[in-house]
Amino acid sequence: QRRLVESGGGLVQPGGSLRLACTVSGFTLSAQGVTWHRQAPGKEREWLGGITAAGSSDYAASVKGRFTISRDLAENKVYLQMNSLKPEDTDTYYCKVRKVGRVWWGQGTQVIVSS
């Protein structure tokens, strides 16, 4: 069964760090890219970046230099390392797979950046 599950969200102080994980089932990460997105209530979902099947990554300008995407092929996980977090990074974070015209989303994990 193809499924994505995000984890690792929580409450963090401004300037802090969090690492989110996307556990992927039913896909082979060496053959499949994964992207990360976030969404606040009432706002459109924002693309943050992604990692390709070949392992290269790309980032939105809003997070470049602060966020890093990596993967563990053995664990079938994709990570989003978030550093220097700001209150405006407070959102629900999602991972996504697009394959053959279909899209799979995880359920999301909430990140709150607040003192």
C-alpha positions as CSV (number, residue, x, y, z in Angstrom):
1,Q,0.0,0.0,0.0
2,R,1.3,3.4,-0.9
3,R,1.4,5.8,2.0
4,L,3.3,8.8,3.4
5,V,3.5,9.5,7.1
6,E,5.1,12.7,8.5
7,S,6.4,13.0,12.0
8,G,8.7,15.1,14.1
9,G,6.6,18.3,14.5
10,G,6.1,20.1,17.8
11,L,6.7,23.3,19.6
12,V,10.1,25.0,19.3
13,Q,11.4,28.4,20.3
14,P,12.4,31.0,17.7
15,G,16.0,30.3,16.5
16,G,15.6,26.6,17.3
17,S,15.7,23.5,15.1
18,L,13.4,20.6,14.2
19,R,13.8,17.6,12.0
20,L,10.7,16.3,10.3
21,A,10.6,12.8,8.8
22,C,8.4,11.5,6.0
23,T,8.2,7.7,6.1
24,V,7.3,6.3,2.7
25,S,5.6,3.0,2.0
26,G,5.0,1.5,-1.4
27,F,7.6,3.6,-3.2
28,T,11.3,3.2,-3.8
29,L,13.0,6.4,-3.0
30,S,15.9,5.7,-5.3
31,A,13.3,5.8,-8.1
32,Q,11.0,8.5,-6.8
33,G,11.3,12.1,-5.8
34,V,9.6,13.5,-2.7
35,T,8.6,17.1,-2.0
36,W,7.9,19.0,1.2
37,H,5.2,21.6,1.6
38,R,3.5,23.6,4.3
39,Q,0.2,25.2,4.8
40,A,-1.4,27.6,7.3
41,P,-5.1,27.7,7.9
42,G,-6.8,29.7,5.2
43,K,-3.7,29.9,3.0
44,E,-2.5,28.0,0.0
45,R,-0.1,25.1,0.4
46,E,3.5,26.3,-0.2
47,W,6.2,24.3,-1.8
48,L,9.4,24.2,0.3
49,G,11.6,22.0,-1.7
50,G,12.2,18.4,-2.8
51,I,14.7,15.7,-3.4
52,T,14.8,13.8,-6.7
53,A,15.2,10.1,-7.3
54,A,18.9,10.8,-8.0
55,G,19.3,12.5,-4.6
56,S,19.6,16.1,-5.6
57,S,17.6,18.7,-3.8
58,D,16.1,22.1,-4.5
59,Y,14.5,24.7,-2.2
60,A,12.2,27.6,-2.2
61,A,13.8,31.0,-1.8
62,S,11.9,31.5,1.5
63,V,13.7,28.6,3.2
64,K,17.0,28.2,1.2
65,G,19.9,28.2,3.6
66,R,17.8,27.3,6.6
67,F,16.1,24.1,5.5
68,T,17.8,20.9,4.2
69,I,16.2,17.9,2.7
70,S,17.9,14.5,2.9
71,R,16.9,10.9,2.7
72,D,17.7,7.5,4.2
73,L,17.2,4.8,1.5
74,A,17.5,2.0,3.9
75,E,14.8,3.4,6.2
76,N,12.7,4.7,3.3
77,K,12.5,8.1,4.9
78,V,12.9,11.7,3.7
79,Y,13.9,14.3,6.2
80,L,13.4,18.1,6.4
81,Q,16.0,19.6,8.7
82,M,14.8,23.1,9.7
83,N,17.2,25.5,11.4
84,S,16.9,29.1,12.6
85,L,13.1,28.7,12.9
86,K,11.0,31.8,12.9
87,P,7.4,32.4,14.2
88,E,6.3,32.6,10.5
89,D,7.4,29.0,10.0
90,T,4.5,27.9,12.1
91,D,2.4,25.7,9.8
92,T,1.4,22.2,9.1
93,Y,4.1,20.4,7.1
94,Y,3.4,17.8,4.5
95,C,5.3,15.5,2.2
96,K,4.1,14.6,-1.2
97,V,4.8,12.0,-4.0
98,R,3.7,12.5,-7.6
99,K,3.8,9.5,-9.8
100,V,2.2,8.7,-13.1
101,G,-0.3,11.5,-12.8
102,R,-1.4,10.7,-9.3
103,V,-0.5,12.5,-6.1
104,W,-0.1,11.1,-2.6
105,W,0.0,13.3,0.5
106,G,0.8,12.5,4.1
107,Q,-1.5,13.6,6.9
108,G,0.8,16.4,8.0
109,T,2.7,17.3,11.1
110,Q,2.3,20.6,12.9
111,V,5.1,22.9,13.7
112,I,4.7,25.8,16.1
113,V,7.5,28.3,16.6
114,S,6.8,30.4,19.6
115,S,8.5,31.6,22.8
